[in-house]
């Protein structure tokens, strides 16, 4: 855990996060995400118990002093009040509320079933907010080519390579920035990625990815402050996630595609959708490429485009059947 998080963390939460990391082998970023979500709840408890004013800056409310008795007295009704607070006061959307309530359920499950600090789990029956199934946003094939053609910057080879990998491999942002030189096998034409939960997988590279990588590596600074990292910042350190997001935003703007709501994660959607729609990749294979645990997660990428739906309608054997002639009115 980051030192700034550890400094503001009650012992019972530290124990839970340690369990996540050491026993359940969750990645550092997952541990931090759980900390942040549960911190929100503990800050809410301090407001509820009037330890701080509701007018105080929420982001500056410390949690290290939240007594465990507040946790012991939490009821199912309290949890629903908290969800209502997230919606009405914090203005969290449904997906965020669902994630935060899921983190809370896991936390209370640990306190009851593993740590044995609670005689019963008051959140056993907590229902998570329902998230509407939405088709993922993605770039079309033509838009993807348009993006690639318009990449230009002081670090053109690097930026072109990163976006090429996003569009061809469907990797996550964290996977891209975490790439090291020894993860790339030029001989085997592969990249080793570390996904959620530090799960390792191998992705095979097509000619476009190989060319982009080799082109970038030929100009990559050799006197970097992070010699293992593939992608470096202007300061010659491992590039961070926010800088990659900014680069993608800049290149989308150059390509005239900045009004489509596309992000680095939407480039992952794009890769998966193009593999399925244009490459005919089987969903089970796509699942392995993307590093999903469940095929159900992969199936969101197998949506049909409007063009697919139009072709399906036109393929009907009744598509050319004309309307019956109008009947003649009997004037008698």
C-alpha positions in Angstrom: 0.0 0.0 0.0 1.2 3.5 -0.8 2.6 5.2 2.4 0.1 8.0 2.2 -2.7 5.5 2.3 -1.1 3.4 5.1 -0.7 6.6 7.3 -4.5 7.1 7.2 -5.9 3.6 7.7 -7.4 2.0 10.8 -5.9 -1.4 11.8 -8.9 -3.4 10.9 -8.8 -2.0 7.3 -5.0 -2.6 7.1 -5.6 -6.3 8.0 -8.2 -6.6 5.3 -6.0 -5.0 2.7 -3.1 -7.3 3.8 -5.4 -10.3 3.3 -6.2 -9.0 -0.2 -2.6 -8.7 -1.2 -0.9 -11.7 0.5 -3.7 -14.3 0.6 -5.8 -13.4 -2.3 -2.9 -12.2 -4.4 -4.6 -9.1 -5.6 -2.5 -6.5 -7.5 -1.4 -3.2 -5.9 -3.9 -1.2 -7.9 -6.7 -3.5 -6.7 -5.7 -3.0 -3.1 -5.6 0.7 -3.6 -9.1 0.7 -5.3 -10.6 -1.2 -2.3 -8.9 1.2 0.1 -10.4 4.2 -1.7 -13.9 2.7 -1.9 -14.0 1.7 1.8 -12.4 5.0 2.8 -15.5 6.7 1.3 -17.7 4.6 3.6 -15.6 5.4 6.7 -15.7 9.1 5.9 -19.5 8.8 5.6 -19.6 7.1 9.1 -17.8 10.1 10.6 -20.3 12.5 9.1 -23.2 10.2 10.2 -21.8 10.1 13.8 -21.2 13.9 13.7 -17.5 13.5 14.3 -17.1 16.0 11.5 -19.4 18.5 9.9 -21.2 17.7 6.6 -19.8 21.0 5.4 -16.2 19.8 5.8 -14.1 19.1 2.8 -14.9 15.4 2.2 -11.5 14.7 0.6 -9.7 15.8 3.7 -11.6 13.7 6.3 -9.2 11.3 7.9 -10.2 7.7 8.7 -7.4 6.3 10.9 -9.4 7.2 14.0 -12.8 5.6 12.9 -13.5 3.3 15.9 -14.5 -0.3 15.1 -17.7 0.1 17.2 -19.0 2.2 14.2 -18.5 -0.9 12.0 -20.1 -3.2 14.7 -23.2 -1.1 14.7 -23.8 -1.0 11.0 -27.1 -2.4 9.8 -28.5 -3.2 6.4 -30.6 -0.1 6.6 -27.4 1.9 7.2 -25.9 0.5 4.1 -28.9 1.6 2.0 -28.7 5.0 3.6 -25.1 5.1 2.5 -26.0 4.2 -1.1 -28.6 7.0 -1.1 -25.9 9.4 0.2 -23.7 8.4 -2.7 -26.4 9.0 -5.2 -27.9 12.3 -3.8 -24.9 14.0 -2.1 -21.9 12.5 -3.8 -23.7 12.3 -7.2 -22.1 9.0 -8.0 -23.5 7.2 -11.0 -25.0 3.7 -10.9 -21.8 1.9 -11.9 -19.8 3.7 -9.2 -22.4 3.0 -6.5 -22.4 -0.7 -7.6 -18.6 -0.9 -7.3 -18.5 0.8 -3.9 -21.3 -1.3 -2.5 -19.6 -4.5 -3.8 -16.3 -3.4 -2.1 -18.3 -2.9 1.1 -19.9 -6.3 0.9 -16.5 -7.9 0.5 -15.1 -6.0 3.4 -17.9 -7.0 5.8 -17.7 -10.6 4.6 -14.0 -10.7 5.5 -14.7 -9.1 9.0 -17.3 -11.8 9.7 -16.1 -15.0 8.0 -12.3 -14.6 8.0 -11.3 -12.2 10.8 -14.2 -13.3 13.1 -14.6 -9.7 14.3 -18.3 -9.7 13.6 -20.8 -12.3 15.0 -22.9 -11.8 11.9 -22.6 -10.1 8.5 -25.3 -7.3 8.4 -24.7 -6.9 4.6 -25.4 -10.4 3.5 -28.6 -9.3 1.9 -27.4 -6.0 0.5 -28.5 -5.8 -3.1 -26.2 -4.0 -5.6 -27.5 -1.3 -7.8 -28.4 -2.7 -11.2 -26.3 -1.5 -14.1 -27.9 -1.2 -17.5 -26.2 -3.3 -20.2 -24.8 -0.8 -22.6 -23.0 -1.6 -25.9 -19.3 -0.5 -25.5 -18.1 2.5 -27.4 -15.5 1.8 -30.1 -13.9 3.1 -33.2 -14.9 1.7 -36.6 -12.2 0.2 -38.8 -12.1 3.4 -40.9 -11.9 5.5 -37.8 -9.1 3.4 -36.4 -7.1 3.8 -39.6 -7.8 7.6 -39.5 -6.4 7.7 -35.9 -3.2 5.9 -36.9 -2.7 8.1 -39.9 -2.9 11.3 -37.9 -0.4 10.4 -35.1 2.3 13.1 -35.0 4.2 14.4 -32.0 7.8 14.9 -30.7 7.7 11.2 -29.8 5.9 10.0 -32.8 7.4 6.5 -32.8 6.5 5.9 -29.2 3.0 7.3 -29.5 2.3 5.4 -32.7 3.5 2.2 -31.1 1.3 2.6 -28.0 -1.8 3.2 -30.0 -1.0 0.4 -32.4 -0.7 -2.0 -29.5 -4.0 -0.8 -28.0 -5.8 -1.3 -31.3 -4.3 -4.6 -32.2 -3.8 -6.4 -28.9 -6.7 -5.1 -26.8 -4.4 -4.6 -23.8 -5.4 -2.6 -20.7 -3.8 0.7 -19.9 -2.1 -0.7 -16.8 -0.7 -3.6 -18.9 0.8 -1.2 -21.4 2.6 1.1 -19.0 3.8 -1.9 -17.1 5.6 -3.4 -20.1 9.3 -4.2 -19.6 11.9 -4.8 -22.3 12.2 -8.5 -21.3 8.5 -8.9 -21.8 9.0 -8.5 -25.6 10.2 -11.6 -27.5 11.2 -10.5 -30.9 12.0 -14.1 -31.9 8.7 -15.5 -30.8 6.7 -12.3 -31.8 5.1 -12.1 -28.4 4.5 -9.8 -25.5 4.1 -10.9 -21.9 1.3 -9.0 -20.0 0.4 -8.9 -16.4 -3.4 -8.3 -16.0 -5.8 -8.1 -13.1 -4.6 -9.9 -10.1 -1.1 -10.0 -11.6 -2.3 -12.8 -13.9 0.2 -13.4 -16.6 -0.6 -14.0 -20.2 1.1 -14.0 -23.6 -0.2 -12.1 -26.6 1.0 -12.8 -30.1 2.0 -9.8 -32.3 1.1 -9.2 -35.9 3.3 -7.4 -38.4 1.9 -4.0 -37.5 2.8 -4.4 -33.9 6.3 -5.8 -34.6 7.1 -3.0 -37.0 5.8 -0.3 -34.5 7.7 -1.8 -31.6 11.0 -2.2 -33.6 10.7 1.3 -34.9 10.2 2.8 -31.4 12.9 0.7 -29.8 15.4 1.9 -32.3 14.9 5.5 -31.0 14.1 4.7 -27.4 16.6 6.5 -25.1 19.2 4.2 -23.7 20.2 6.4 -20.8 16.8 6.2 -19.1 16.1 6.5 -15.4 14.0 3.3 -15.7 16.1 1.0 -17.9 13.6 -1.9 -17.7 10.5 0.0 -19.0 9.6 -0.2 -22.6 7.7 3.1 -22.8 9.4 6.2 -21.4 8.2 9.7 -20.7 10.0 12.9 -21.8 11.8 12.7 -18.4 13.1 9.3 -19.4 11.1 7.5 -16.7 8.5 4.8 -17.1 5.5 6.6 -18.7 2.5 6.9 -16.3 -1.1 6.1 -17.1 -2.3 9.7 -17.0 0.3 10.7 -19.6 -0.8 7.9 -21.9 -4.4 9.0 -21.6 -3.4 12.6 -22.5 -1.5 11.3 -25.6 -4.5 9.3 -26.7 -6.7 12.4 -26.2 -4.3 14.6 -28.2 -4.1 12.1 -31.1 -7.9 11.6 -31.2 -8.2 15.4 -31.5 -5.7 15.5 -34.3 -7.7 12.9 -36.1 -11.0 14.7 -35.6 -12.3 11.9 -33.4 -12.3 13.7 -30.1 -16.1 14.0 -29.9 -16.8 10.3 -29.8 -16.1 9.7 -26.1 -13.2 7.4 -26.8 -10.6 6.7 -24.1 -7.7 4.2 -23.7 -10.2 1.6 -22.5 -12.4 2.3 -25.5 -9.4 1.4 -27.7 -9.5 -2.0 -25.9 -13.1 -2.2 -26.9 -12.2 -1.3 -30.4 -9.5 -4.0 -30.7 -11.9 -6.7 -29.4 -14.8 -5.5 -31.7 -12.6 -5.4 -34.8 -11.2 -8.9 -34.1 -14.7 -10.2 -33.8 -16.4 -8.4 -36.6 -13.7 -8.2 -39.2 -11.4 -11.1 -38.1 -14.1 -13.6 -37.2 -12.2 -14.4 -34.0 -14.1 -17.0 -31.8 -15.3 -15.5 -28.5 -13.4 -18.2 -26.5 -10.2 -17.2 -28.2 -11.0 -13.5 -27.7 -11.5 -14.3 -24.0 -7.9 -15.5 -23.8 -6.5 -12.5 -25.8 -8.2 -10.0 -23.5 -7.4 -11.9 -20.3 -11.0 -12.3 -19.1 -11.9 -14.7 -16.4 -15.4 -15.4 -17.8 -16.7 -15.7 -21.3 -19.7 -13.6 -20.1 -17.4 -10.6 -19.9 -16.1 -11.2 -23.4 -19.6 -11.4 -24.9 -20.1 -7.7 -24.5 -17.7 -7.3 -27.4 -19.7 -9.7 -29.7 -22.4 -7.1 -30.3 -23.6 -6.6 -33.8 -23.1 -3.4 -35.6 -26.0 -1.6 -37.4 -24.4 -2.8 -40.7 -24.6 -6.4 -39.5 -28.2 -6.0 -38.5 -29.0 -4.4 -41.9 -27.3 -7.3 -43.8 -29.3 -9.8 -41.6 -32.6 -8.1 -42.5 -31.7 -8.0 -46.3 -30.8 -11.7 -46.2 -34.3 -12.7 -45.3 -35.9 -14.7 -48.2 -38.9 -12.4 -47.9 -36.8 -9.2 -48.3 -38.0 -8.7 -51.9 -41.6 -9.6 -51.4 -43.7 -6.6 -52.5 -46.8 -5.3 -50.8 -50.0 -6.8 -52.1 -51.8 -4.7 -54.7 -54.5 -2.4 -53.3 -57.9 -3.9 -53.4 -60.4 -2.2 -55.7 -63.3 -0.6 -53.8 -66.7 -2.0 -54.7 -68.7 1.1 -55.8 -72.0 -0.8 -56.3 
